């Protein structure tokens, strides 16, 4: 590497761009893989207490040329605010050409720091997490419920927990951190303090969503179809063709051609035809026209967008959980375990949740006689054992919308008490498409692919679209109990019934 300052700065900009936009150019690899050129894994240690970091070091780390372990540890002390200050200095020197460039550099730089820090954590560096927990322990949080939990909900006492998992999702596919960049986001462990809250014991079911629709006449986005406004800033609607606006939703394509599956593309489930937009698919007809939810009234509702979930919450007097609330609840009171029940992938040889068994997408060995969990698609809520808080299906079954906007570096900037997520969305894979966070994995998650069933794993989706394997559950924050009591759902008298299992 050249020692000239201008060359170092240029290298920083280039490498930060590569790290942030790696999924747009798969052959280049990721920020996580770029630091693997050290001669041996360093010992665990807390970072040096530095307020700033030399960005020539950042550039060197990004291309795998830094070997000074104390310097690498020092990098762990970097924060995004300091990065932005330094980038501002570079901008003042005329190293960018437009406001658009300035914004882009800030975004890429923040992502670069988060990804590099996450990669270093994988190699053994870590913050003094206990010191951070002890510091937050002095913050006052709501621990005791002042009213009984509403029917179907559970009180989660407030407290402090470690969010994220520096080890990454436990799995049989060690390449997943390179293949799925959202998994890198969660490597950034940090302590969070939360007030207590009430949360649904299970995902919102077809039965419950039908009561909402019956009472309000609401139509989901998949039923209404799309408008030009839905594509604003993403694509020219005039070039999309008339079919792009038709009602429908994303489904699994069981008739995909195995010979066309190309996993070198990070969006291969879409580009290889595993997922497809099914015209006419919606929550009432989850597999497309002619299908129904008969016999599935107690399955999670699916094909609901984030906006649909919000509409249900408003009617019910509830809210979507924040990402931090969701993960805290999912952990069930356990400390830094990958699953709601602990660390064993398949305790006592039994499947503890509804996920994909076999080599995704070629083999789905779901049949119980084949050693599967017995469900090809979703399962009735409450089929599997609850976690320590009494919550069902916190992993597996269907993904769950949460309230937060998605940004890969969100944990770096997050508030340490009651974080509500960033104020806007940024997805390096699709910079022009806003995304909301999804959590928990689904019946499509496999240990050979998605591995979304860890309590720390993040995913994201467009807020105005739904899918066949995404639903939601709700929370009620204690300061909004009066709003809950006065909600339209409390006044609803609709008697919605259909063939299906009785509620648990």
C-alpha positions as CSV (number, residue, x, y, z in Angstrom):
1,X,0.0,0.0,0.0
2,X,1.3,3.5,-0.9
3,X,2.2,5.7,2.1
4,X,1.0,8.8,0.3
5,X,-1.9,10.3,2.2
6,X,-4.0,10.9,-0.9
7,X,-3.6,7.2,-1.9
8,X,-4.6,6.1,1.5
9,X,-7.8,8.2,1.4
10,X,-8.7,6.9,-2.0
11,X,-8.2,3.4,-0.9
12,X,-10.5,4.0,2.1
13,X,-13.2,5.2,-0.2
14,X,-12.8,2.3,-2.5
15,X,-12.6,-0.4,0.1
16,X,-15.5,1.0,2.1
17,X,-17.6,0.9,-1.1
18,X,-16.6,-2.7,-1.7
19,X,-17.5,-3.7,1.8
20,X,-20.9,-2.0,1.7
21,X,-21.9,-3.0,-1.8
22,X,-20.4,-6.5,-1.9
23,X,-23.7,-8.1,-2.6
24,X,-24.0,-6.1,-5.8
25,X,-20.8,-7.7,-7.0
26,X,-20.7,-11.3,-5.5
27,X,-17.3,-12.4,-6.8
28,X,-15.6,-9.7,-4.8
29,X,-16.5,-11.2,-1.4
30,X,-17.5,-9.4,1.7
31,X,-16.0,-7.2,4.3
32,X,-16.1,-10.1,6.7
33,X,-14.0,-12.3,4.5
34,X,-11.4,-9.6,3.8
35,X,-9.8,-9.8,7.2
36,X,-9.0,-13.5,7.1
37,X,-5.4,-13.0,5.9
38,X,-3.9,-12.8,9.4
39,X,-1.4,-15.5,10.3
40,X,-3.2,-16.7,13.4
41,X,-6.3,-15.9,15.4
42,X,-5.6,-13.2,18.0
43,X,-6.5,-13.7,21.6
44,X,-9.6,-12.2,23.0
45,X,-9.1,-8.8,24.4
46,X,-11.0,-5.5,25.0
47,X,-10.2,-2.7,22.5
48,X,-7.8,0.1,23.4
49,X,-9.7,3.1,24.6
50,X,-9.1,5.3,21.5
51,X,-11.5,8.1,20.5
52,X,-10.5,8.0,16.9
53,X,-8.8,5.7,14.4
54,X,-6.4,6.2,11.6
55,X,-8.3,5.6,8.4
56,X,-5.2,4.2,6.7
57,X,-5.6,1.4,9.2
58,X,-9.3,1.0,8.3
59,X,-8.3,0.8,4.6
60,X,-5.6,-1.7,5.5
61,X,-8.0,-3.9,7.5
62,X,-10.5,-3.8,4.6
63,X,-8.0,-5.3,2.2
64,X,-6.5,-7.7,4.7
65,X,-3.1,-6.0,4.9
66,X,-3.1,-5.0,8.6
67,X,-1.4,-7.5,11.0
68,X,-0.8,-5.4,14.1
69,X,-3.2,-7.0,16.5
70,X,-3.2,-4.1,19.0
71,X,-4.1,-1.8,16.1
72,X,-6.9,-4.1,15.0
73,X,-8.2,-4.1,18.6
74,X,-8.1,-0.3,18.5
75,X,-10.4,-0.3,15.5
76,X,-13.0,-1.9,17.7
77,X,-13.3,1.4,19.6
78,X,-14.4,3.3,16.5
79,X,-17.9,4.6,16.3
80,X,-20.0,5.8,13.4
81,X,-20.2,9.4,14.6
82,X,-16.4,9.7,14.6
83,X,-16.3,8.2,11.1
84,X,-18.7,10.8,9.9
85,X,-16.6,13.6,11.4
86,X,-13.5,12.3,9.6
87,X,-15.3,11.9,6.4
88,X,-16.6,15.5,6.7
89,X,-12.9,16.6,6.9
90,X,-12.2,14.7,3.7
91,X,-15.2,16.3,2.0
92,X,-14.0,19.8,3.0
93,X,-10.7,19.0,1.2
94,X,-12.6,18.7,-2.0
95,X,-12.3,14.9,-2.3
96,X,-16.0,14.5,-3.3
97,X,-17.7,16.1,-6.2
98,X,-21.4,16.4,-5.2
99,X,-23.8,16.2,-2.4
100,X,-24.8,12.8,-3.7
101,X,-21.2,11.7,-3.4
102,X,-21.1,13.0,0.2
103,X,-24.2,11.0,1.2
104,X,-22.9,7.9,-0.5
105,X,-19.5,8.1,1.2
106,X,-21.1,8.5,4.6
107,X,-23.4,5.5,4.1
108,X,-20.7,3.3,2.8
109,X,-18.2,4.4,5.5
110,X,-20.7,3.6,8.3
111,X,-21.4,0.2,6.8
112,X,-17.7,-0.5,6.4
113,X,-17.0,0.2,10.1
114,X,-19.8,-2.0,11.2
115,X,-18.9,-4.9,8.9
116,X,-15.2,-4.7,9.8
117,X,-15.9,-4.6,13.5
118,X,-18.2,-7.6,13.1
119,X,-15.5,-9.5,11.2
120,X,-13.0,-8.8,14.0
121,X,-15.4,-10.1,16.6
122,X,-15.5,-13.3,14.7
123,X,-11.8,-13.5,15.0
124,X,-11.9,-13.2,18.7
125,X,-11.9,-9.5,19.5
126,X,-14.8,-8.3,21.7
127,X,-15.9,-5.4,23.8
128,X,-15.9,-5.6,27.5
129,X,-19.6,-6.5,27.4
130,X,-19.9,-7.1,31.1
131,X,-18.8,-3.5,31.8
132,X,-21.4,-2.3,29.3
133,X,-24.1,-4.4,31.0
134,X,-23.1,-3.1,34.4
135,X,-23.3,0.5,33.2
136,X,-26.8,0.0,31.9
137,X,-27.8,-1.8,35.1
138,X,-28.0,1.6,36.7
139,X,-30.7,2.8,34.3
140,X,-34.2,2.6,35.7
141,X,-36.5,0.3,33.7
142,X,-40.1,-0.8,34.2
143,X,-39.9,-4.4,35.5
144,X,-43.3,-5.0,37.1
145,X,-46.7,-5.1,35.4
146,X,-49.3,-2.8,36.9
147,X,-52.2,-4.6,35.3
148,X,-52.8,-8.2,34.3
149,X,-51.7,-9.2,30.8
150,X,-54.5,-8.8,28.2
151,X,-55.9,-12.1,27.0
152,X,-53.5,-14.0,24.8
153,X,-50.6,-11.8,25.8
154,X,-47.6,-12.3,28.2
155,X,-45.8,-9.7,30.3
156,X,-42.1,-9.5,29.6
157,X,-40.3,-7.9,32.6
158,X,-37.9,-5.1,31.8
159,X,-34.1,-5.6,32.0
160,X,-30.8,-5.5,30.3
161,X,-29.7,-8.0,27.7
162,X,-27.0,-8.5,25.1
163,X,-28.4,-8.1,21.6
164,X,-26.8,-9.7,18.6
165,X,-24.4,-12.7,18.4
166,X,-20.8,-12.3,17.6
167,X,-20.6,-16.0,16.7
168,X,-23.1,-15.7,13.9
169,X,-26.0,-18.1,13.4
170,X,-25.2,-21.6,14.6
171,X,-25.4,-23.9,11.6
172,X,-23.9,-26.5,9.3
173,X,-23.1,-23.9,6.6
174,X,-20.1,-21.8,7.7
175,X,-20.2,-19.8,4.5
176,X,-23.6,-18.2,5.4
177,X,-21.9,-15.0,6.6
178,X,-20.6,-14.4,3.2
179,X,-23.8,-15.5,1.4
180,X,-26.3,-13.6,3.5
181,X,-25.1,-10.1,4.5
182,X,-27.9,-9.6,7.0
183,X,-26.3,-12.2,9.2
184,X,-23.2,-10.0,9.4
185,X,-25.3,-7.2,10.9
186,X,-26.1,-9.2,14.0
187,X,-22.5,-9.9,14.8
188,X,-22.3,-6.5,16.4
189,X,-23.1,-7.4,20.0
190,X,-24.3,-4.6,22.3
191,X,-26.1,-4.3,25.6
192,X,-29.7,-2.9,25.6
193,X,-31.9,-1.8,28.4
194,X,-35.7,-2.2,27.9
195,X,-38.8,-1.3,29.8
196,X,-41.2,-4.2,30.3
197,X,-44.0,-4.8,27.8
198,X,-46.9,-7.2,26.9
199,X,-46.4,-9.4,23.8
200,X,-48.7,-11.8,22.0
201,X,-48.1,-15.4,23.0
202,X,-48.2,-16.4,19.4
203,X,-48.3,-15.0,15.9
204,X,-51.5,-13.4,14.7
205,X,-53.6,-16.1,13.2
206,X,-56.0,-16.3,10.2
207,X,-58.8,-16.4,12.7
208,X,-57.8,-13.2,14.4
209,X,-57.0,-11.4,11.2
210,X,-60.4,-12.5,9.8
211,X,-62.1,-10.9,12.8
212,X,-60.3,-7.6,11.9
213,X,-61.3,-7.8,8.3
214,X,-64.9,-8.7,9.2
215,X,-65.1,-5.7,11.5
216,X,-63.5,-3.2,9.2
217,X,-63.8,-4.3,5.6
218,X,-60.1,-3.9,5.3
219,X,-58.3,-5.2,2.1
220,X,-54.7,-6.1,2.2
221,X,-52.2,-4.8,-0.3
222,X,-52.1,-8.2,-2.0
223,X,-55.8,-8.0,-2.6
224,X,-55.8,-4.3,-3.7
225,X,-52.9,-4.5,-6.1
226,X,-50.2,-1.9,-6.7
227,X,-50.0,1.7,-8.0
228,X,-47.3,3.7,-9.5
229,X,-46.6,5.3,-6.1
230,X,-45.5,1.9,-4.8
231,X,-42.6,2.0,-7.2
232,X,-41.6,5.6,-6.6
233,X,-37.8,6.0,-6.6
234,X,-37.3,2.3,-7.5
235,X,-38.3,1.9,-11.1
236,X,-40.1,3.7,-13.9
237,X,-43.7,2.3,-13.8
238,X,-44.0,2.9,-17.5
239,X,-41.4,0.2,-18.1
240,X,-42.9,-2.4,-15.7
241,X,-45.8,-3.5,-17.8
242,X,-49.5,-3.8,-16.7
243,X,-49.0,-7.1,-14.9
244,X,-46.8,-5.4,-12.3
245,X,-49.8,-3.7,-10.7
246,X,-52.0,-6.8,-10.5
247,X,-53.1,-8.1,-7.1
248,X,-50.9,-10.9,-5.9
249,X,-48.0,-11.8,-3.5
250,X,-44.8,-13.7,-3.3
251,X,-45.1,-17.6,-3.2
252,X,-42.8,-20.6,-3.3
253,X,-42.5,-22.1,-6.8
254,X,-42.4,-25.8,-6.3
255,X,-42.0,-26.3,-10.1
256,X,-38.7,-24.5,-10.3
257,X,-36.0,-25.9,-12.6
258,X,-33.2,-27.4,-10.5
259,X,-30.7,-27.0,-13.4
260,X,-31.2,-23.3,-13.3
261,X,-30.4,-22.8,-9.6
262,X,-27.3,-20.5,-9.5
263,X,-26.3,-19.9,-5.9
264,X,-23.4,-17.6,-6.9
265,X,-26.0,-14.8,-7.2
266,X,-26.9,-13.5,-3.7
267,X,-30.5,-13.1,-4.8
268,X,-30.6,-16.6,-6.2
269,X,-34.0,-17.6,-4.8
270,X,-35.5,-14.9,-7.0
271,X,-33.2,-15.1,-10.0
272,X,-33.4,-19.0,-10.0
273,X,-37.2,-19.0,-9.8
274,X,-37.6,-20.4,-6.3
275,X,-39.8,-17.4,-5.3
276,X,-42.3,-16.1,-7.7
277,X,-45.1,-13.5,-7.7
278,X,-48.4,-15.5,-7.8
279,X,-51.3,-13.5,-9.2
280,X,-54.3,-13.7,-6.9
281,X,-52.4,-15.0,-3.8
282,X,-53.4,-13.3,-0.6
283,X,-54.2,-14.1,3.0
284,X,-57.5,-15.8,2.1
285,X,-56.0,-17.8,-0.8
286,X,-52.4,-18.3,0.4
287,X,-51.4,-20.6,-2.4
288,X,-53.1,-18.7,-5.2
289,X,-56.6,-18.6,-6.7
290,X,-58.7,-21.6,-5.6
291,X,-56.8,-22.2,-2.4
292,X,-58.2,-21.3,1.0
293,X,-57.5,-21.1,4.7
294,X,-60.1,-23.8,5.5
295,X,-58.5,-25.9,8.2
296,X,-55.8,-23.3,8.7
297,X,-57.7,-20.8,10.9
298,X,-55.1,-21.2,13.7
299,X,-52.1,-21.0,11.4
300,X,-50.3,-17.6,11.3
301,X,-51.8,-15.2,8.8
302,X,-49.4,-14.6,5.8
303,X,-49.3,-12.5,2.7
304,X,-49.6,-9.4,4.9
305,X,-47.4,-6.4,4.3
306,X,-45.9,-4.3,7.0
307,X,-48.5,-1.7,6.3
308,X,-51.3,-4.4,6.6
309,X,-49.8,-5.4,10.0
310,X,-49.8,-1.8,11.1
311,X,-53.5,-1.5,10.2
312,X,-54.3,-4.5,12.3
313,X,-52.3,-3.1,15.2
314,X,-54.2,0.2,15.1
315,X,-57.5,-1.7,15.2
316,X,-56.4,-3.9,18.0
317,X,-54.8,-1.0,20.0
318,X,-51.4,-2.7,19.8
319,X,-48.1,-2.0,18.2
320,X,-45.5,-4.0,16.2
321,X,-42.6,-4.8,18.5
322,X,-39.3,-3.0,18.1
323,X,-36.5,-5.2,16.9
324,X,-35.0,-5.0,20.4
325,X,-38.3,-6.0,22.1
326,X,-38.7,-8.9,19.7
327,X,-35.2,-10.3,20.4
328,X,-35.5,-9.8,24.1
329,X,-38.8,-11.7,24.2
330,X,-37.5,-14.4,21.8
331,X,-34.6,-15.2,24.1
332,X,-37.0,-16.2,26.8
333,X,-34.8,-15.0,29.7
334,X,-31.7,-17.0,28.5
335,X,-28.4,-15.2,28.2
336,X,-26.6,-15.2,24.9
337,X,-28.0,-18.5,23.6
338,X,-28.7,-18.9,19.9
339,X,-32.2,-20.4,20.2
340,X,-35.2,-19.7,22.4
341,X,-34.6,-23.0,24.3
342,X,-30.8,-22.9,24.5
343,X,-27.9,-24.0,22.4
344,X,-28.9,-27.5,21.1
345,X,-30.0,-27.4,17.5
346,X,-32.3,-30.5,18.0
347,X,-32.7,-31.2,21.7
348,X,-33.4,-34.8,22.6
349,X,-33.6,-35.6,18.9
350,X,-36.9,-33.7,18.5
351,X,-37.5,-30.7,16.2
352,X,-38.3,-27.8,18.5
353,X,-39.7,-25.6,15.8
354,X,-41.1,-25.7,12.2
355,X,-38.2,-25.2,9.7
356,X,-37.1,-26.8,6.5
357,X,-35.4,-30.2,6.8
358,X,-33.1,-31.3,3.9
359,X,-31.1,-29.6,1.3
360,X,-32.9,-26.4,0.4
361,X,-34.5,-26.0,-2.1
362,X,-34.0,-29.5,-3.6
363,X,-35.2,-31.8,-0.7
364,X,-37.9,-31.1,1.8
365,X,-37.9,-34.1,4.2
366,X,-40.7,-32.8,6.4
367,X,-42.6,-36.1,6.8
368,X,-42.4,-37.3,10.4
369,X,-41.6,-40.8,9.2
370,X,-38.6,-39.4,7.4
371,X,-37.4,-37.7,10.6
372,X,-39.0,-34.3,9.8
373,X,-41.2,-32.0,11.9
374,X,-44.3,-33.0,10.1
375,X,-45.1,-29.7,8.3
376,X,-44.5,-28.9,4.7
377,X,-45.6,-25.3,5.2
378,X,-46.9,-23.4,8.2
379,X,-48.1,-25.1,11.4
380,X,-50.9,-24.2,13.9
381,X,-49.6,-21.7,16.5
382,X,-48.7,-23.4,19.7
383,X,-47.7,-26.7,18.1
384,X,-44.2,-26.6,19.5
385,X,-43.1,-25.9,23.1
386,X,-42.9,-22.3,24.3
387,X,-39.8,-20.5,25.4
388,X,-39.1,-19.4,29.0
389,X,-41.5,-16.5,28.8
390,X,-44.4,-18.7,27.5
391,X,-44.1,-17.5,23.9
392,X,-44.7,-19.8,20.9
393,X,-43.0,-19.9,17.5
394,X,-40.4,-17.2,18.2
395,X,-38.3,-19.0,15.6
396,X,-39.5,-21.0,12.7
397,X,-43.1,-21.2,11.3
398,X,-43.2,-17.7,9.7
399,X,-41.0,-14.6,9.7
400,X,-42.4,-11.7,11.7
401,X,-42.5,-8.0,10.9
402,X,-41.1,-5.7,13.5
403,X,-41.4,-1.9,13.7
404,X,-37.8,-0.9,12.8
405,X,-36.5,0.4,9.5
406,X,-33.7,-1.8,8.2
407,X,-30.1,-0.5,8.0
408,X,-27.1,-2.9,8.2
409,X,-25.3,-0.6,10.7
410,X,-28.4,0.0,12.9
411,X,-26.8,-1.5,15.9
412,X,-23.8,0.8,15.8
413,X,-26.0,3.9,16.2
414,X,-28.8,2.3,18.3
415,X,-29.9,3.9,21.6
416,X,-29.0,1.8,24.6
417,X,-32.4,2.2,26.2
418,X,-35.6,1.3,24.4
419,X,-34.2,1.6,20.9
420,X,-36.8,2.1,18.2
421,X,-34.5,1.7,15.2
422,X,-33.1,4.1,12.6
423,X,-35.2,7.0,11.2
424,X,-34.8,5.8,7.6
425,X,-33.9,2.7,5.6
426,X,-30.8,1.8,3.7
427,X,-30.2,-1.6,2.1
428,X,-26.8,-1.8,0.2
429,X,-28.3,-4.6,-1.9
430,X,-31.1,-2.4,-3.1
431,X,-30.3,1.2,-2.1
432,X,-33.5,2.7,-3.6
433,X,-35.9,0.2,-2.0
434,X,-37.0,1.0,1.6
435,X,-37.0,-2.0,3.9
436,X,-38.4,-3.0,7.3
437,X,-36.9,-5.6,9.6
438,X,-38.2,-9.2,9.8
439,X,-37.3,-11.6,12.5
440,X,-37.5,-15.3,13.5
441,X,-37.1,-17.3,10.4
442,X,-39.8,-19.5,8.8
443,X,-40.7,-23.0,7.6
444,X,-38.5,-22.3,4.6
445,X,-35.3,-21.8,6.6
446,X,-32.8,-24.5,6.4
447,X,-29.4,-25.2,8.0
448,X,-28.1,-25.4,4.4
449,X,-29.4,-21.9,3.4
450,X,-31.3,-19.3,5.3
451,X,-30.5,-20.2,9.0
452,X,-32.9,-17.4,10.0
453,X,-34.2,-19.3,13.0
454,X,-31.6,-17.9,15.4
455,X,-32.9,-15.4,17.9
456,X,-30.3,-12.9,16.7
457,X,-30.7,-13.3,12.9
458,X,-32.0,-10.3,10.9
459,X,-33.8,-10.1,7.6
460,X,-35.7,-7.4,5.8
461,X,-38.6,-6.8,3.4
462,X,-40.3,-4.1,1.5
463,X,-43.0,-2.7,3.7
464,X,-45.7,-2.6,1.0
465,X,-45.4,-6.3,0.0
466,X,-46.2,-9.5,1.8
467,X,-45.1,-13.1,1.2
468,X,-46.2,-16.7,1.8
469,X,-44.0,-17.1,4.8
470,X,-44.2,-13.8,6.7
471,X,-46.7,-12.8,9.4
472,X,-46.4,-10.8,12.6
473,X,-47.2,-10.6,16.3
474,X,-48.0,-7.5,18.4
475,X,-47.0,-5.8,21.7
476,X,-48.6,-3.4,24.0
477,X,-46.4,-1.0,25.8
478,X,-47.5,-0.3,29.4
479,X,-47.9,3.5,28.8
480,X,-50.4,2.7,26.0
481,X,-52.8,0.4,27.9
482,X,-55.6,3.0,27.9
483,X,-55.3,3.1,24.1
484,X,-55.5,-0.7,24.0
485,X,-58.6,-0.7,26.2
486,X,-60.4,1.9,23.9
487,X,-59.4,0.2,20.6
488,X,-62.0,-0.7,18.1
489,X,-61.2,-4.4,18.5
490,X,-62.5,-4.2,22.1
491,X,-65.8,-3.2,20.7
492,X,-65.9,-5.7,17.8
493,X,-68.7,-8.3,18.0
494,X,-68.0,-10.1,14.8
495,X,-68.3,-13.9,15.1
496,X,-65.8,-15.2,12.6
497,X,-65.6,-19.0,12.3
498,X,-64.3,-21.5,9.8
499,X,-63.2,-25.2,9.9
500,X,-60.0,-25.5,12.0
501,X,-58.5,-26.4,15.2
502,X,-59.9,-24.9,18.3
503,X,-57.7,-22.2,19.9
504,X,-55.3,-23.4,22.5
